[in-house]
Amino acid sequence: MHTSDPIADRLLDLPQEKLDARTLKVTQHIAKRKHITRNLAQELATPPSLGQRAADAVAKFGGSWTFVGLFSATMFLWVTVNGVLLWLHGSTFDPYPYILLNLFLSMLASIQAPIILMSQGRQSERDRIRGEHDYEVNLKAELEIMMLHEKIDLLQQKQWTELIAIQREQLELLAALAASGKGTQAQ
C-alpha cells in the first residue's frame, strides 16, 4: 500500500507538509485506494427551518415573472385609480408624485432584500460545498491519470528493455549460425 507522502512528492512536486487540507485528503484517498465521491444530497439534506423555507419562497417568488407581472399591474392600477379619482373628484388619496406608493415600495424593498440575501447565502453555501467536492474529485482523477501514465511509461520502458535483450540474443544466434555456416562451407 502506498503512503500519501511519496504521491504528493512525485505527482505534485510538494512535500506533504505544504499541502492544504483538501489536497492532503485526496492524496490519502489515493494512497488507500478509496473513493472520494460522496452523496452531497444527504450532506445538504438538513431540513430547513421555517424562516429558511420562507426566505426561499420569497426569493423564488420575488425573482419570478409572476412577481414582475403582479408588481407592474399593481403600479398601473395605483396610477390609474389615482388618475380616475383626480378626474372625477378633483382629488386623490395619493397625489402625483405618489409619495404613499413610494413609501410602500421602499418598505417592500427593505423587507424583501435581506430575505433574498438570506436565501442566496444558503444557496452559496451549498454551491461552495459542491465546488469543494468537485475540486477533490477532479484532483483525484487528475492524479490517478498521472499515476496511470507513469505505469504505462514503466511498462513501455520494460518492454523496450526486453525487446533489446531479445534482439541482442537473436543477433548472437544469427552470428553463431553465420559462423557455423562459414565453417561448413569451407569443408
N, C-alpha and C positions, 0 to 999 in steps of 0.2 A: 504494500500500500504506500502511496506517495504521501509526502507531507506538503503542506501548503507553502513552506518556505522556498524549496527549490523551484516550485511552479512560479511563484512570484518573481524570483530572481531571473529565471530563464525566459519567461514569457513577457513580463512587464518591465524587466530591467530595473527593478526596485527591490530593496530588501523588505522583508515582511514588516518591519517596524515602521516603514514610511507609508504603508498602505492605509487608506481610510477604512472605516468600519465595513462599508458595503463591499469594497473590493476584497478585503480580507475574508469576509463571509463567502464570497464567490470562490476564492482560491481554496478555502477549506472544503467547500462543497465539491469542487473538482477533485481535490486530493482524496476525499472519502467516497468519490463516485456516487454522490447523492444528487437527486434532482433539486432544483432551486425554485421551481414554479410552485405556486400555492394558489388556493382558491380565494381570490380577493372578495368575491361576493359574500363569503362567510365573514371575512375580516371586517368588511364595511357594512355588515347587516345589523349593526346595533340599532334597535328601534328608535326612531327619532322621538323627541319629546313633543308635547302638544305645541309649544312655541316654535319648535323647528318645523313641524308639519305646517303650521300656519304661515311661517316665513316662506316655505317652499311654495305653498299655494298662492300667496300674494305675489311672489316673484314670477310664478308661472302665469298667473292672470295678468299681472302688470306688464309682462313682455309679450302679450298676445295681440293679434289683430282685433280680437273681440274687444279688448280694453280700448284700443285706439279708436275703434268704431263707436263704442259707447261714449267715450270721452268727447269725441268730436260731435256726436249727436247731442250730448248734454250742453256743450258750449253753444251749439247752434240754437238749441231750444231756449237757452238762457237769453241769448241776444234777441231772438225772435219774440219771446214773451215780453221782454223789456221794450222792444220796438212797437209792438201792438198796444201795450199799455200806454206808452207815450202818445201814440196816435189817437187812441180812443179817449183817454182820460187826461192827457196833458202832463202826467207824472208817472214815474216808475218806482218800483221797490229798490232798484239798483241802477241809478242813472249812469250814463256814459262818463267815465272810463271804467265802469264796472268794478268798483272798489270791493264790494262784497264778493264778487266772483273771484277776484284776485286773492282775497283772504282765504277763500275755500281752496283755491288751487295751491296756495302756499302751504296751507295745513296738510293737504293731501301729499304734497311733495315731501314735507318734513317728516311725515309718518311713514310714507312708502319707501323713501330712500334707505333709511337704516335697516328696515326689514329686508329689503332686497339685498343689501350688503351682507346681512347675516346669512342669508341663503347662499350667496355667492362664496362666502368664506367657507361654509361647509363643503360646497362643491369643489372649491380649490384644494381643500384638504384631501378630499377623495382623489382628485386628479394628481396631487403630489404623491400620494401613496402608490397610485397606479404607475406614475412615471418612475419612481424609485424601483418598483418591481420590474418594469420593462428594462431599466438600465441593468439590473442584476442579471436578468435572463439574457439580454443581448451580450453583456460582457462574458458571461459563462459560455455562450455559444461561440463567441469570437475566440476565447482561449481554447476551447475544445477543438475548434478548427485549426488553430495554430499547432496544437499538440498532434493532431492527425497529420498535418503537413510534415512535422518532424518525423513521425513514424514512417510515413511514406518515403521521405528522403533517406532515412536509415535503411529501409528495405531496399530501396533502389541502389544505394551505395553497396550494400551487402551483395546484391545480385551482380553488380558490376565487378566486384572483387572476385566472386565465384566464377563469373564468365572469363575473366582474365586468367584465373588459375586453370580453368578447363582449356582455354586456348593455349596456354603455355604447355600444358600436358599434351595436347594434340600436336603442337609443333615439335615437341620432343619425340613423340611416337613417329611422326612423319619423318623427322631427321633420322631416327633409328631405322625406319623402313627404307629410306633413301640410301643409307649407308649399307644396309644389308642387301639391297638391290644392286648396288655397285659391286659388292663382293661376289655375288652370284653371276653377274655378267662378265666379270673378269675371268672366271674359270672356264 
